């Protein structure tokens, strides 16, 4: 749409995401601390992590560690950091299998950490080792990679193949069964340059889109100063099915030349047996912002262990990122957002939960390419019709304004533009905004259902994800910041 418009201050604040939400009993503005404050806090906590981890280990063993034990722990962390750096370097620079000796050393270090009572480091290495094993699974015999990758996630290879063709959508299909989850592992055939990558991905179930609970995982990146580059061109996406349906995976990628492409493996697991490696850093995704049924299902029939709790409210982290990150971004049941530390969320529900009296409706997508839910499509189709009707008239009015010969012609063109703006706004109010208002009412009803659900039966997790998130971060800091006064891992 090419019309001119004014944005009110309240709308502007809402558009910038400045919402207030309740977190641990406090009302906070969406976005939480600034990025600079968060980095400063990460550095401050990072400097103390090694000593905290060592203290915890000694406390569990019932005594204080002597200097020899501390030196052993520091030496163990330094050696592990060097192994991690060597493996990361290989992942980025060498397309061949990861060195078996280094993988063996990493497994041995995990056992040593456990024996020393350094729980955080041991948990972090459990997660990190699985990452390297999955990366290595892509680097062996291509004919066996599907079964190897599925075995690492405790499932079976449901579909696999290779996609070629850049700068336009490519697709693959599979059948999703009710009560099962499908983790889609993808990887570029060759790493190529910085711009050789997958650019778009969506799992489409058509009219059943709201019954497909999508998720993804962030990719591991280089650490330390400078640009945080993705280690490999590997991606993790997926969904759990609430009903049996046909699914189409649509992918777009770009790369230099004509020889590259994207390999994929779809791993099927029962919902209750979704890999803990996936569930730990899972990031839920809605079909679109207008998906009332998807939002309701996300809270009342959530992805395994996706709901965590603050001191008095439930949250669903949707930007978890990798273990080395202290901060996460989470949805509240009111459809607000909050930045929260890993350590501040728990898998156990508090004795009493508090909710705001009203949810926050974020509106529906206005463009068809972003609409996937039934209500989202209704709103986007309405705006598509409206724009097709008015865009040619706006173009003509703008052309007349640009070619106006004299002040009277300019005034006439401006009047026509104002008239069109008013006509557009009137028709938008009668049609598209009315549909959107009906969706907002559905969100109100869904919110009441969610609140009633949590007041009677708070969700229980399949494993203690809250503790695992904290331990994996603490372990990454203890290893990544060893020997440094302050740092971010």
C-alpha positions, 0 to 999 in steps of 0.5 A: 500500500502506498498511502500516506499515514500518521502514526500516533505515539501510543501506536509507535510505542506498541510497534517498537515492542514496549510492553510491560510484563510481570516477571518474578513479581516485578513489572518490566518493559519488553526488552529488559536490560539493554544489550550493553548491560546484559554483556556487562553482566555476562562478563561479571558473572563469567569471571566468577563461574569457575570458582562457583563451579569448583565450590559446588563440586567440593560442597557436594563432596563434603569439604573444601578443595585444596590447592592441588584440587583447584589446580587440577580443576583449572587444568581440566578446564583449560585442556577441555577448552583447547579440545573444543577450540580444535574441534570448532576449527575443524568444523569450520575449515575441514569438510572431513570427519572430526578427529576420533581422537579429539572426540574421545578426549572430550568424552574422557573429560566429561567423565573426569568432570563428573568424577571431580564433582563438577556437575555444570561442566559435565552437563555442558559437555554432554550437550556439546558432545551430541552437537559434534556427533551430529555434525560428524554424522553428516560427514560420513557415508551419505547413504548411512547418514540418515540412520546415524543422525536418527540414532543420535536423536533416539528416533528413526529416519522418516524421510531424507533427500537432497534439494538443489536450486537457488533463489527460488522455493524448493520443497519436500513432503512427509506424513506427520502422525498425531502424537509424534515429533519430527526433527528436520536436520538440514545441511548445505552440501558444501560450506562455500562462502559466507553467503552460501546458506539456507535463507527461508524454511517453513513446514506447511500443513495447509488447513491443519497448520495450527495443529503443527507445533513448530520449533527450531534451534539456534546454530553454534557460533564462534565465541570471543571477540569479533564476528560470531560466525556460524560454525557450519551450514547446518540447521535444525527445524521441526514440529510435533503433530497434534493430528495426522496430516501431510506436511510440505517443507519449503526451503530457499537457499542461495549459493555461488555456482551451480553445484551446491545444495541442501541435504535433509533428514527428517527424524521421527520420535514419539512426542514423549521421547523427543530428544533431550538435546533438542528439547533443551534449546528448542525455540517454539514457533507459531504459524503466524501472529494471528494463530489463536488455536496454535497459541492455545495449544502452545500453552495447554498442550505444549511442546515437551518441557517448553513451559518454564516458571518464574516466581509467580508466572509461566513462560515459554522461552522462544529465543533460547540460543546456545548454551553460552548465552546467559539471556533468553527471550520468553513469551508470557501467557498474556502474549507479552515478552520478557528478557530473562536469565537462564537461572531465573526460570524453573521447571517446577510450578510455584504454589501460586500463579499470577496473570494480568486481566487482559492479553495483548493482541499483536494483530495479524499479518497484512501480507499473504506471504506471512499468513498461514493460519486460518484467521491470518489468511482471512485478514491478509486476503482482505488487505490484498483485495483492498490494496489491489483496489486502491493501489492503482488509484494511489499511483494515478494520484501520485503521478498527477501530483508529480506532473502538476503544472501549477499550484492549483493542480498540486492542490487538486492532486493533494485533495485527491490523495487525502480523499483516497486515504479517507476512503481506504481507511473507511473501507479498512474499518468496515472490512479488514479491521472488523475481521481482526477485531473478531480475532482479538475476541478469540484471543481473549477467550483463548487467554481465559482458557489458558489461565483457567488451565494453569490455575487447575493443572500447571504443566509438568515437564518431561525433564528438569529443563530449568536446571539443565539450562542453568547448568549448561550455561554455568559449565560453558562459562567455567570452561570458556572463561578459565584463567580469565578475570572476566569474559563472555564464554 
